[in-house]
């Protein structure tokens, strides 16, 4: 091909993710529409000039600030983001996370990332990192997340979850960053008026944790109309579970696990004597609570899809992120036993206040708008969680 000033520019497919390549095609069409390409292409053009893959990558890469990025969902999402080519800076106070997890992320992706240990309520520290990094967008995971603790310590939850978000948005305003994906929760729905839950279901949280998530959603809804280019996506998770297939990163709560899967894995490994089942008198198939368990890697892929959405769209949207399938506590324990060969001892106790009988998603909006669906099975969830537990019986070594 000739290399002269009358060449027409086209893109060739580089070794980047399909998502990035799809964005490249949209970018090319946009450039051609504006006439940027054709100004180099007179009627007697005689050649084609190739834009090199590394130049294409620079056009498509995003600088993303990830709050709470050292945590369970954050680390899995960062792997997807780094593998897609994006640059990452993490802010995390390490109150319920581990710096070793980020070291393993670097190992798995062979990519580096920036890290600052800070509380989001420290507006000066957050603003300083935003000024330094100048992100194109933010993925906001940071916050307290235990339902029971939110009932015991509601003021801590409002300060951290709502106050921290206000601090973050103030810093984003100062640097002109108007793109955010927020880690919300299906707890915003409250008691089911119908099943499965879709995004039109009334939002009536029954605990302070759910209230803080809904309050942040409303803040982002209001904020998103203040700038023409502002875009906010809230992902309402159902029940994340599992671990990275490598066994290098997984759910490693400090203290007694609040979630079912790490508790199951710790019982199977002998770290705990029995699984506590809270209630066996629900109106479900076996009397135990039914939940929508989604593999954490599927959830991480949803964040990648969401950040690509806010990149090219404005306004406010919410999406359910789940499988659409309910699994009871005893069904999950049985699946784990079949996969691991380890019997799971159970102890039944009274229901907890606010526990729901059935809780599962309609995630069709995410499929239609984001092109996302859950791909991993319940067996995958159990197998990956068990691999993580066996390879890391005492969690991270930090």
NORHUNOR-V962253 format. One record per pair of residues at least 4 apart in sequence whose ideal C-beta (glycine too) atoms are under 7 Angstrom apart, sorted by the first residue. I is the first residue (numbers start at 1). GAP is how many residues later the second one is. If there is no record, write none. Layout:
I_GAP ; I_GAP
This chain:
1_46 ; 1_47 ; 2_5 ; 2_44 ; 2_45 ; 3_4 ; 3_44 ; 3_46 ; 4_42 ; 4_43 ; 6_34 ; 6_36 ; 6_39 ; 6_40 ; 7_33 ; 7_38 ; 7_40 ; 7_41 ; 7_42 ; 8_29 ; 8_32 ; 8_33 ; 8_37 ; 8_40 ; 9_28 ; 9_31 ; 9_40 ; 9_42 ; 10_38 ; 10_40 ; 11_13 ; 11_17 ; 11_40 ; 11_45 ; 12_38 ; 13_8 ; 14_39 ; 14_42 ; 14_43 ; 15_38 ; 16_4 ; 16_5 ; 16_41 ; 16_69 ; 17_4 ; 17_66 ; 17_67 ; 17_68 ; 18_4 ; 19_4 ; 19_65 ; 19_285 ; 19_289 ; 20_4 ; 20_40 ; 20_64 ; 20_65 ; 21_4 ; 22_4 ; 23_4 ; 23_37 ; 23_285 ; 24_4 ; 24_32 ; 24_36 ; 25_4 ; 26_4 ; 27_4 ; 27_32 ; 28_4 ; 29_4 ; 30_4 ; 31_5 ; 31_6 ; 32_5 ; 32_6 ; 35_4 ; 37_4 ; 41_4 ; 51_4 ; 51_5 ; 53_4 ; 54_4 ; 55_4 ; 56_4 ; 57_4 ; 57_28 ; 60_25 ; 61_24 ; 61_25 ; 61_26 ; 62_24 ; 62_74 ; 62_75 ; 62_245 ; 62_249 ; 63_24 ; 63_70 ; 63_71 ; 63_72 ; 63_73 ; 64_17 ; 64_22 ; 64_23 ; 64_24 ; 64_71 ; 64_72 ; 64_73 ; 64_74 ; 64_75 ; 64_243 ; 65_24 ; 65_26 ; 65_65 ; 65_68 ; 65_70 ; 65_73 ; 66_8 ; 66_12 ; 66_22 ; 66_24 ; 66_73 ; 66_75 ; 67_24 ; 67_53 ; 67_71 ; 67_73 ; 67_74 ; 67_75 ; 67_101 ; 68_6 ; 68_24 ; 68_73 ; 68_74 ; 68_75 ; 69_5 ; 69_6 ; 69_9 ; 69_21 ; 69_23 ; 69_72 ; 70_4 ; 70_5 ; 70_20 ; 70_22 ; 70_24 ; 70_27 ; 70_28 ; 70_29 ; 70_31 ; 70_32 ; 71_4 ; 71_21 ; 71_25 ; 71_26 ; 71_70 ; 72_179 ; 72_224 ; 73_4 ; 73_68 ; 73_110 ; 73_167 ; 73_223 ; 73_226 ; 74_4 ; 74_67 ; 75_4 ; 75_26 ; 75_27 ; 75_30 ; 75_174 ; 76_168 ; 76_173 ; 76_220 ; 76_221 ; 76_224 ; 77_4 ; 77_62 ; 77_223 ; 77_226 ; 78_4 ; 78_10 ; 78_27 ; 78_35 ; 79_4 ; 79_26 ; 79_29 ; 79_30 ; 79_165 ; 79_221 ; 80_4 ; 80_220 ; 80_221 ; 80_223 ; 80_224 ; 81_5 ; 81_7 ; 81_223 ; 82_4 ; 82_6 ; 82_27 ; 82_29 ; 82_31 ; 83_26 ; 84_220 ; 88_25 ; 89_24 ; 89_25 ; 89_40 ; 89_44 ; 89_46 ; 90_12 ; 90_23 ; 90_24 ; 90_25 ; 91_25 ; 91_27 ; 91_29 ; 91_35 ; 91_38 ; 92_5 ; 92_25 ; 92_50 ; 93_24 ; 93_25 ; 93_26 ; 94_5 ; 94_23 ; 96_157 ; 96_158 ; 97_4 ; 98_154 ; 98_298 ; 98_300 ; 99_4 ; 99_299 ; 100_4 ; 100_296 ; 100_297 ; 100_298 ; 101_4 ; 101_148 ; 101_295 ; 102_4 ; 102_11 ; 102_13 ; 103_4 ; 104_4 ; 104_144 ; 104_145 ; 105_4 ; 105_144 ; 106_5 ; 106_6 ; 106_7 ; 107_141 ; 108_138 ; 108_140 ; 114_19 ; 116_13 ; 118_4 ; 118_7 ; 118_8 ; 120_6 ; 120_22 ; 120_44 ; 120_47 ; 120_48 ; 121_38 ; 121_39 ; 121_42 ; 121_43 ; 121_46 ; 122_4 ; 123_4 ; 123_44 ; 123_47 ; 123_48 ; 124_4 ; 125_4 ; 126_4 ; 126_41 ; 126_42 ; 126_45 ; 127_4 ; 127_44 ; 127_47 ; 128_4 ; 129_4 ; 130_5 ; 130_41 ; 130_42 ; 130_44 ; 130_45 ; 130_47 ; 131_44 ; 134_41 ; 135_42 ; 136_43 ; 137_40 ; 137_42 ; 137_43 ; 137_170 ; 137_173 ; 137_174 ; 138_30 ; 138_34 ; 138_39 ; 138_41 ; 138_42 ; 139_42 ; 139_164 ; 139_168 ; 140_25 ; 140_28 ; 140_40 ; 140_41 ; 140_42 ; 140_43 ; 141_42 ; 142_22 ; 143_17 ; 143_18 ; 143_21 ; 144_5 ; 144_6 ; 144_12 ; 144_13 ; 144_16 ; 144_17 ; 145_64 ; 146_4 ; 146_112 ; 147_40 ; 147_60 ; 147_62 ; 148_4 ; 149_4 ; 150_4 ; 150_7 ; 150_57 ; 150_58 ; 150_59 ; 151_56 ; 151_57 ; 153_4 ; 154_4 ; 154_54 ; 155_4 ; 156_4 ; 157_4 ; 157_51 ; 157_52 ; 157_55 ; 158_4 ; 158_5 ; 158_54 ; 159_4 ; 160_4 ; 161_4 ; 161_51 ; 161_55 ; 162_4 ; 162_50 ; 162_53 ; 162_54 ; 163_4 ; 164_4 ; 165_4 ; 165_51 ; 165_54 ; 166_4 ; 167_4 ; 168_4 ; 169_4 ; 169_54 ; 170_4 ; 172_5 ; 178_49 ; 178_51 ; 178_52 ; 178_53 ; 179_52 ; 179_131 ; 179_132 ; 180_40 ; 180_52 ; 180_130 ; 181_52 ; 181_54 ; 181_122 ; 181_125 ; 181_126 ; 181_129 ; 182_34 ; 182_38 ; 182_50 ; 182_52 ; 183_52 ; 184_4 ; 184_29 ; 184_33 ; 184_50 ; 184_51 ; 184_52 ; 185_25 ; 185_28 ; 185_51 ; 185_52 ; 186_11 ; 186_50 ; 186_51 ; 186_52 ; 186_134 ; 186_173 ; 186_175 ; 187_18 ; 187_20 ; 187_22 ; 187_23 ; 187_26 ; 188_15 ; 188_17 ; 188_22 ; 188_25 ; 188_26 ; 188_29 ; 188_48 ; 189_8 ; 189_12 ; 189_14 ; 190_14 ; 190_15 ; 190_16 ; 190_20 ; 191_13 ; 191_15 ; 191_165 ; 192_5 ; 192_164 ; 192_166 ; 193_8 ; 193_9 ; 195_163 ; 195_165 ; 196_128 ; 196_164 ; 196_165 ; 196_166 ; 197_4 ; 197_123 ; 197_164 ; 197_165 ; 198_122 ; 198_164 ; 199_119 ; 199_120 ; 199_121 ; 199_166 ; 203_11 ; 205_5 ; 205_6 ; 205_9 ; 206_4 ; 206_148 ; 207_147 ; 208_4 ; 209_4 ; 210_4 ; 211_4 ; 212_4 ; 213_4 ; 214_4 ; 215_4 ; 216_4 ; 217_4 ; 217_17 ; 217_101 ; 218_4 ; 219_4 ; 220_4 ; 220_12 ; 220_14 ; 220_96 ; 221_95 ; 223_7 ; 223_9 ; 224_6 ; 224_7 ; 224_8 ; 224_91 ; 224_92 ; 226_4 ; 228_86 ; 229_85 ; 230_84 ; 231_79 ; 231_82 ; 231_83 ; 231_84 ; 232_84 ; 233_73 ; 233_76 ; 233_77 ; 233_84 ; 233_86 ; 234_84 ; 235_67 ; 235_68 ; 235_71 ; 235_84 ; 235_86 ; 236_82 ; 236_83 ; 236_84 ; 236_85 ; 237_62 ; 237_84 ; 238_53 ; 238_54 ; 238_56 ; 238_83 ; 238_84 ; 238_122 ; 238_123 ; 239_52 ; 239_53 ; 239_54 ; 239_55 ; 240_54 ; 240_56 ; 240_59 ; 241_20 ; 241_52 ; 241_54 ; 241_55 ; 241_140 ; 241_144 ; 242_19 ; 242_53 ; 242_54 ; 242_55 ; 242_138 ; 242_139 ; 242_142 ; 242_143 ; 243_4 ; 243_6 ; 243_7 ; 243_8 ; 243_53 ; 243_141 ; 243_142 ; 243_144 ; 243_145 ; 244_4 ; 244_5 ; 244_6 ; 244_53 ; 244_140 ; 245_139 ; 247_140 ; 247_141 ; 247_144 ; 250_135 ; 250_138 ; 250_142 ; 251_8 ; 251_10 ; 251_11 ; 252_143 ; 252_144 ; 253_4 ; 253_5 ; 253_9 ; 257_5 ; 257_6 ; 257_9 ; 260_4 ; 260_69 ; 260_72 ; 261_4 ; 261_120 ; 261_124 ; 262_4 ; 263_4 ; 263_9 ; 263_12 ; 264_4 ; 264_11 ; 264_68 ; 264_69 ; 264_72 ; 264_80 ; 265_4 ; 265_120 ; 265_121 ; 265_124 ; 266_5 ; 266_6 ; 267_5 ; 267_7 ; 267_8 ; 267_77 ; 267_78 ; 268_68 ; 268_72 ; 268_74 ; 268_76 ; 268_118 ; 269_120 ; 269_124 ; 273_72 ; 274_71 ; 274_72 ; 274_73 ; 275_58 ; 275_69 ; 275_70 ; 275_71 ; 276_71 ; 276_73 ; 277_11 ; 277_52 ; 277_69 ; 277_70 ; 277_71 ; 278_71 ; 278_73 ; 278_74 ; 278_77 ; 279_9 ; 279_10 ; 279_71 ; 279_72 ; 279_76 ; 280_7 ; 280_8 ; 280_68 ; 281_6 ; 282_5 ; 282_6 ; 282_7 ; 282_75 ; 283_74 ; 284_4 ; 284_5 ; 284_6 ; 284_44 ; 284_73 ; 284_74 ; 285_43 ; 286_42 ; 286_44 ; 288_40 ; 288_41 ; 288_42 ; 289_39 ; 289_40 ; 289_66 ; 289_67 ; 289_68 ; 290_36 ; 290_37 ; 290_38 ; 290_67 ; 290_68 ; 290_69 ; 290_70 ; 291_35 ; 291_36 ; 291_68 ; 292_30 ; 292_31 ; 292_32 ; 292_33 ; 292_34 ; 292_67 ; 292_68 ; 292_69 ; 293_34 ; 293_39 ; 293_85 ; 293_88 ; 294_4 ; 294_5 ; 294_27 ; 294_28 ; 294_29 ; 294_80 ; 295_79 ; 295_81 ; 295_85 ; 295_86 ; 296_4 ; 297_4 ; 297_79 ; 298_4 ; 298_76 ; 298_77 ; 298_78 ; 299_22 ; 300_4 ; 301_4 ; 301_71 ; 302_4 ; 302_19 ; 302_64 ; 302_70 ; 303_4 ; 304_4 ; 305_4 ; 305_65 ; 305_66 ; 305_67 ; 306_4 ; 306_64 ; 307_4 ; 309_4 ; 309_61 ; 319_46 ; 319_47 ; 319_51 ; 320_41 ; 320_42 ; 320_43 ; 320_45 ; 320_46 ; 321_42 ; 321_45 ; 322_38 ; 322_39 ; 322_41 ; 323_51 ; 324_36 ; 324_37 ; 324_38 ; 324_39 ; 325_35 ; 326_32 ; 326_34 ; 327_4 ; 327_5 ; 327_51 ; 328_4 ; 329_4 ; 330_4 ; 331_4 ; 332_4 ; 333_4 ; 333_11 ; 333_13 ; 334_4 ; 335_4 ; 335_43 ; 335_44 ; 335_47 ; 336_4 ; 336_8 ; 336_46 ; 337_5 ; 337_6 ; 337_7 ; 339_40 ; 339_43 ; 339_44 ; 339_47 ; 340_46 ; 351_4 ; 363_4 ; 364_4 ; 365_4 ; 366_4 ; 366_6 ; 367_5 ; 367_6 ; 376_4 ; 376_5 ; 378_4 ; 379_4 ; 380_4 ; 381_4 ; 382_4 ; 383_4 ; 384_4 ; 385_4 ; 386_4 ; 387_4 ; 388_4 ; 389_4 ; 392_4
